Amino acid sequence: MKFLATRLPGVFLIQPEWKEDERGGFARNFCRQEFDAHGLNPDVSQCNISFNRRRGTLRGLHYQADPYGEDKLVRCSAGAVYDVALDLRQKSPTYRFWMAAELTAINRHMLYIPVGVAHGFMTLQDDTEIFYQMSVPWHPEAARGIRWNDPAFNVIWPEDEPVISVRDRSYPDFAP
């Protein structure tokens, strides 16, 4: 696997090293030893799947508050997404900055998102599926969110009129 640092400290784009032969292909998409070597949390406590019927579906930006902060590893298993990480760590040099990567079933790239960084995505194709590995189980009382179009962050999304839940559309303006 290739671990590519992004502009947000601790957020990595991970590219599996695909090996092909006449039968097809093979790649590792998780290795505890390699995650440890890059200073990433290798613990997996929960795995989730998000299926999205329509292109332009937006989920996020979500995170869990302490003491249930979570590290996430996100991969697109069908279709394609524009995947966003937003730094909410007040002591980070990139506090309130964001980055995005295109994750597709074809490129097999993954995004590692550490504790304190919010996550969201917009689907780029119909019938898109995302697979998540999380370091801690979901705790509803710790669930938090940032509105997708909050002017405090100016995240640029591929579409202006997303398919979005009432909850995700209704988060208040960010207050540091």
C-alpha positions in Angstrom: 0.0 0.0 0.0 1.1 3.5 -0.7 0.3 6.0 2.1 0.2 9.6 0.7 0.1 12.4 3.1 -2.5 15.1 2.4 -2.5 18.8 3.4 -4.2 17.8 6.6 -1.9 16.3 9.2 -2.9 12.7 9.9 -5.2 12.4 6.9 -3.8 9.9 4.3 -4.9 8.9 0.9 -4.1 5.2 0.7 -3.6 3.4 -2.6 -3.6 -0.3 -2.7 -0.8 -1.8 -4.8 -2.8 -3.8 -7.3 -1.1 -7.0 -8.8 -2.7 -8.6 -11.8 -2.3 -11.8 -13.6 -4.3 -13.9 -16.0 -6.9 -14.7 -13.3 -7.6 -11.1 -12.2 -6.0 -9.1 -9.5 -5.2 -8.8 -5.8 -4.3 -6.1 -3.4 -4.1 -5.6 0.4 -6.4 -2.8 1.6 -5.5 -3.1 5.3 -2.4 -4.2 7.2 -2.1 -3.6 10.9 1.8 -3.5 10.7 1.8 -0.9 7.9 -0.8 1.3 9.7 1.3 1.1 12.8 4.4 2.0 10.8 2.7 5.2 9.5 1.4 6.2 13.0 -2.2 5.4 12.1 -4.6 3.7 14.5 -5.0 0.1 13.2 -7.9 -0.8 15.6 -11.2 -1.7 14.0 -14.2 -1.9 16.2 -17.0 -1.4 13.7 -17.5 -1.6 10.0 -20.4 0.0 8.1 -21.8 0.2 4.6 -23.5 3.2 3.1 -25.5 2.6 -0.1 -26.7 5.6 -2.0 -29.2 5.3 -4.9 -28.8 8.7 -6.5 -25.9 10.7 -7.9 -25.5 13.9 -5.9 -26.3 12.4 -2.6 -24.4 14.1 0.2 -23.8 12.6 3.6 -22.0 14.6 6.3 -20.0 16.3 7.5 -20.0 14.0 10.5 -17.7 13.3 13.5 -18.0 11.9 17.1 -17.3 14.1 20.1 -14.9 13.0 22.8 -14.6 10.6 24.5 -15.9 8.7 21.5 -13.7 10.3 18.8 -13.2 7.9 15.9 -10.6 7.2 13.3 -12.1 6.1 10.0 -10.9 4.3 6.9 -13.2 4.9 4.0 -13.4 3.0 0.7 -15.8 3.2 -2.2 -16.8 -0.4 -3.1 -19.3 0.6 -5.9 -19.6 3.8 -8.0 -17.7 6.9 -7.1 -17.6 9.7 -4.4 -16.1 13.0 -3.8 -14.8 12.4 -0.2 -14.1 15.4 2.1 -12.1 15.6 5.3 -12.5 18.8 7.4 -10.0 19.6 10.2 -11.7 20.5 13.5 -8.6 20.0 15.7 -8.2 23.5 17.3 -4.4 23.0 17.8 -3.8 21.7 14.3 -1.9 24.0 11.8 -4.7 23.2 9.3 -7.6 23.9 11.7 -10.8 24.7 9.6 -9.1 23.6 6.4 -10.5 20.8 4.2 -9.3 18.5 1.5 -11.1 16.2 -0.9 -10.3 13.1 -2.9 -12.2 11.1 -5.5 -12.7 7.5 -4.3 -14.0 5.1 -6.8 -14.6 1.4 -7.1 -12.1 1.4 -10.0 -9.2 3.3 -8.4 -9.7 1.5 -5.1 -8.2 4.4 -3.1 -9.1 4.9 0.5 -9.1 7.9 2.9 -7.8 7.6 6.5 -9.5 10.2 8.7 -8.2 10.6 12.3 -10.0 11.7 15.4 -11.0 15.4 15.3 -11.5 15.5 11.5 -15.1 15.6 10.2 -16.0 13.5 7.2 -18.5 13.7 4.4 -19.0 12.7 0.8 -21.1 13.3 -2.3 -21.9 10.5 -4.7 -20.7 11.0 -8.3 -22.7 8.1 -9.7 -26.0 6.3 -9.0 -25.9 3.2 -6.9 -22.7 4.1 -5.0 -21.6 2.2 -1.9 -19.1 3.2 0.7 -17.4 0.8 3.2 -16.2 2.3 6.5 -13.9 0.8 9.2 -14.1 2.7 12.5 -11.8 2.5 15.6 -14.8 2.8 18.0 -18.5 1.9 17.9 -21.0 4.6 17.0 -22.4 6.4 20.0 -25.5 8.4 19.1 -25.0 10.8 22.0 -21.6 11.8 20.6 -22.7 12.2 17.0 -22.0 15.7 15.7 -22.1 17.4 12.3 -21.1 20.4 10.3 -23.5 21.7 7.6 -22.3 20.9 4.1 -22.4 24.6 3.0 -21.3 26.3 6.2 -19.5 29.6 5.2 -16.9 29.1 7.9 -15.3 26.4 5.8 -16.3 27.1 2.2 -16.1 23.5 1.1 -16.5 23.2 -2.7 -18.7 20.4 -3.7 -19.2 19.0 -7.3 -23.0 19.9 -7.2 -24.9 22.8 -5.7 -28.2 21.0 -5.1 -27.5 17.8 -3.3 -29.8 15.0 -2.1 -29.4 15.5 1.6 -31.1 14.6 4.9 -33.0 17.1 6.9 -30.5 16.6 9.8 -27.5 17.2 7.6 -29.1 20.3 6.0 -30.1 21.7 9.4 -26.8 21.9 11.3 -26.3 25.5 12.6 -23.5 27.8 11.6 -20.1 26.7 13.1 -19.2 28.4 16.3 -15.6 27.8 17.3 
